[in-house]
């Protein structure tokens, strides 16, 4: 739908002309009479002005697609003047979904485009998990005099939907926070893949491990030893979904959503490297999950460590339910998970994903570290210094993280303005 | 042109007129006004007016939009200077036309310098208003209200100075009664007079206990005490209050009994033992207990006031808009300056006056009005002038002559006034035409910046479009100048008309017809 109108912005010139003529008459000054020609000129320009045609084609690009929760996503609009006349004043407002916060730049712009030229502007949004449908932008075009205006909502080519999903984005490498978690090489020769050393042949050694090349050179029989690995299990604890229902600002992903995303990325990495991974969360019950999962006595999901496809499916389904739970609002969650220590495998490492916004995190980590486990804490930081209350929360969280480090945990403090992988690979 | 711009919070400053175009309009307005004033040889009064206009806008920004008490106080002081500057600007426009010192009789003064002052004032005010995006209706009107609050203390001071209540009979009577209250004189044979004085003493005792009871309750003794001592502090406070309550109870009972004895025709004081009567007389007329009670009342009331004031100032609920603390403080400061400075100022004025007539006139004025009232009146005049200017802007907006882009409208009007002044001052016609075109160019840029600020905002990409519109607007202005000069050339080619009224009619007829045609379109 296109609307055209005259702005009447030069109507004031009428008053100016009347004043000049009147004062010119009173004082008998010809300069003021002649001066009235100037506002009359403006009035004439307003009179001949016609609403311009909106000859633009618009293309929208969203990068990255799909986006990860909390990831800064750039939306770029390109406008091409497909007409023959220069469009001196093209005002455009992109149809950003109301629930999608604009983090940098502005979805509004005023552009000046020559025929055949393409002008563009970009802005950043921060999505939560889900799909966001962009509506066509509103475009308003004025001629150089701005005395008339045409407003329309043209169609857009390119991307119109922003998809944000948990399994998008990079997977953190094992060099950072996850360095000491899961299957680890030990400085001992034995079964494995990677060469470690050779030793004297003992009767009964597997013939496939005999160093035949060395035997050919030296005539001595030796047995090859490979680097052994300590195969431990890893349990990912998703803790504090209830306290994490806070975000950096209106529309931004909550700490809970970011926690689930971080947990998903950790699980993906550990599975990819052949680890046995389990999941424990007290924020939902098994009834909330689409597939049957093992539970503890409180009917909360407790997926024991495993490396098979069934475990992966159970964990994925649990994450999906957690995402749905975060959208339901606050939930009454016990701060101390029931029977946690009894159910944890004795050699299991722990990856705790938590917003670290309450006292229970410190107590939990201290208890876990006291049992000689490797504990990695991944915690999204959604605090800021906007208000006194938020500042206090930020300071309290910093103190909690210091307490976790003092207890011996590896803490990955994820500044959510930047990618998770960067934070995890930097944490040691 | 409204549409969602996504979630998140957009600061209010985003929706202000875009800065590059507004700044261009402001520069064009200042250069235009001062340039035209230079050509009319009134650049000094134009500068004075511009500076005053800027000061008035800063006053409005400080007093009308800011809630910081310090800013409001500074704005109040600035308003006084602004008002005096405003008066001074118009005085300067008159002085530049007459010899100094001004000596009657005066000839007819030219209008142009006054118009130039108005032009400078409007331009200065408009430029700052545009850049700060002030709202003339709300901000200027609110400023006027606060400035009236500033004037409250000086007005009271002048009233007190003129009325002199401390020297009046009423004040003397109050002082005598107070003296009698704290230092009663015992009559030689005044047994009967003992009881009324005793009633008075007991009433004083009750009042003291009551005031102290309330004051002790309000003092934040417990809140300010360390946590470990709070229980003890609470106990001490409650004990004191309990004691005072007992004093009040005893005083009420005693007062009741004494009143009965005084009003009774059955009970006579003569029937009381002589020692009792003597003791009653000694207690009733002793000055020390009375002075003690008065001091107690004074301490209690002072404590209550101080606690109330401190709590009020510290409270988050308290805002300067609720109580005009800052304006009243500024008014008090200005009054204090007048109290301290009126005598030296009067002496300096007398010293500076060169003629006997002037000295005699000043002496008569000081004798009649008083130097204090004169100086304070000057301060009040400044304040009133600034307030009137602010109200004037609000009124102009209220009648619809100023729109949403009022800042640049005012700045453009300033240039327009300067162009009219130039036209009246017989400056060359092309210059007047350029002045009028400049004023409309400023208005054009202002409207563009305002709509851009409202539709796109300062955060949006708009730089190139602003440059294009600025250049296009300049081309349009140059075109209208060409039209004006073309009109001038045509007028010059026309044959001389027989009489000025005929000429006016000849020119006004086509212009008026054209205007009517365009206005009714």
Contacts between the chains, C-beta under 8 A, distances in Angstrom:
chain1	res1	chain2	res2	distance
A	9	B	444	7.6
A	9	B	447	5.2
A	11	B	519	7.9
A	12	B	409	7.8
A	12	B	443	6.4
A	13	B	440	6.3
A	14	B	515	6.1
A	14	B	518	6.7
A	14	B	519	4.9
A	16	B	416	6.4
A	16	B	436	7.1
A	16	B	439	7.4
A	16	B	440	6.8
A	17	B	511	7.1
A	17	B	515	5.6
A	18	B	515	6.5
A	19	B	416	7.8
A	19	B	420	7.5
A	20	B	420	7.3
A	20	B	423	7.8
A	20	B	436	6.9
A	21	B	507	8.0
A	21	B	508	6.1
A	21	B	511	5.5
A	21	B	512	7.2
A	21	B	515	7.8
A	23	B	420	5.8
A	23	B	423	7.5
A	23	B	424	7.6
A	24	B	423	7.2
A	25	B	504	5.4
A	25	B	508	6.5
A	27	B	423	7.8
A	27	B	424	5.4
A	28	B	500	5.9
A	28	B	504	7.4
A	29	B	423	5.0
A	29	B	424	6.0
A	29	B	426	7.7
A	30	B	429	6.9
A	30	B	491	7.1
A	31	B	422	7.6
A	31	B	423	4.1
A	31	B	426	7.7
A	31	B	427	7.3
A	31	B	428	7.8
A	31	B	429	4.3
A	31	B	432	4.3
A	31	B	433	7.8
A	32	B	420	6.6
A	32	B	423	4.2
A	32	B	424	7.7
A	32	B	432	6.9
A	33	B	491	7.9
A	33	B	507	5.1
A	33	B	508	8.0
A	33	B	511	7.3
A	34	B	429	5.5
A	34	B	432	7.5
A	34	B	433	6.5
A	34	B	484	5.8
A	34	B	487	5.4
A	34	B	488	4.8
A	34	B	491	6.4
A	35	B	419	6.7
A	35	B	423	6.2
A	35	B	429	7.6
A	35	B	432	4.9
A	35	B	433	5.3
A	35	B	435	7.7
A	35	B	436	4.5
A	35	B	484	6.4
A	36	B	436	8.0
A	36	B	511	5.8
A	37	B	433	7.3
A	37	B	480	7.3
A	37	B	483	5.2
A	37	B	484	4.1
A	37	B	486	7.8
A	37	B	487	4.2
A	38	B	433	5.9
A	38	B	436	4.4
A	38	B	437	4.9
A	38	B	440	6.4
A	38	B	480	4.5
A	38	B	481	6.8
A	38	B	483	7.0
A	38	B	484	5.0
A	39	B	436	7.0
A	39	B	440	6.3
A	39	B	480	7.8
A	40	B	483	7.5
A	40	B	511	7.4
A	40	B	514	6.2
A	40	B	515	7.4
A	40	B	518	7.5
A	41	B	479	6.6
A	41	B	480	3.3
A	41	B	483	4.3
A	41	B	484	7.3
A	42	B	440	5.6
A	42	B	444	8.0
A	42	B	476	7.4
A	42	B	480	6.1
A	43	B	515	7.9
A	43	B	518	4.4
A	44	B	518	7.4
A	45	B	476	6.3
A	46	B	518	8.0
A	47	B	518	6.1
A	47	B	521	6.3
A	88	B	465	7.0
A	88	B	468	5.0
A	88	B	469	6.6
A	88	B	472	6.2
A	89	B	465	5.6
A	89	B	468	7.5
A	89	B	469	6.3
A	90	B	465	7.4
A	91	B	1	6.9
A	91	B	452	7.6
A	91	B	455	5.4
A	91	B	456	5.8
A	93	B	1	6.8
A	93	B	3	4.4
A	93	B	5	6.6
A	93	B	455	7.6
A	93	B	456	7.7
A	94	B	5	7.9
A	95	B	3	6.2
A	95	B	4	6.5
A	96	B	4	5.7
A	96	B	5	6.0
A	96	B	6	3.5
A	97	B	4	7.1
A	97	B	6	6.9
A	98	B	4	4.9
A	98	B	6	6.8
A	98	B	7	6.0
A	99	B	7	5.6
A	100	B	6	5.0
A	100	B	7	5.7
A	101	B	6	6.0
A	101	B	7	4.0
A	101	B	8	3.6
A	102	B	5	6.5
A	102	B	6	4.2
A	102	B	7	7.3
A	102	B	8	5.1
A	103	B	8	7.0
A	105	B	459	7.3
A	106	B	5	7.2
A	106	B	14	7.8
A	106	B	456	7.5
A	106	B	457	6.3
A	106	B	459	4.0
A	106	B	460	4.2
A	106	B	461	7.2
A	107	B	5	5.1
A	107	B	6	6.0
A	108	B	5	6.1
A	108	B	455	7.2
A	108	B	456	4.4
A	108	B	457	5.9
A	108	B	459	7.6
A	108	B	460	4.0
A	109	B	456	6.3
A	109	B	460	4.9
A	109	B	461	4.0
A	109	B	462	6.5
A	110	B	452	5.7
A	110	B	455	7.8
A	110	B	456	4.9
A	110	B	460	6.4
A	110	B	461	7.1
A	110	B	462	3.8
A	110	B	465	4.3
A	110	B	466	7.5
A	111	B	461	7.0
A	111	B	462	7.9
A	111	B	464	6.9
A	111	B	465	5.8
A	112	B	464	4.9
A	112	B	465	4.3
A	112	B	467	7.9
A	112	B	468	4.3
A	119	B	464	7.8
A	121	B	460	7.7
A	121	B	461	4.3
A	125	B	6	6.4
A	135	B	3	7.9
A	135	B	4	7.8
A	137	B	3	7.6
A	138	B	1	6.1
A	138	B	3	4.8
A	140	B	1	5.5
A	140	B	455	7.1
A	144	B	468	7.8
A	144	B	469	7.3
A	144	B	472	4.1
A	144	B	476	7.5
A	145	B	472	7.7
A	145	B	476	6.4
A	146	B	444	7.8
A	146	B	447	7.4
A	146	B	448	6.2
A	146	B	451	7.9
A	146	B	469	7.3
A	151	B	1	6.5
A	249	B	8	5.9
A	249	B	9	6.4
A	250	B	7	5.5
A	250	B	8	6.2
A	250	B	9	6.3
A	251	B	6	7.4
A	251	B	7	2.8
A	251	B	8	5.6
A	252	B	8	7.7
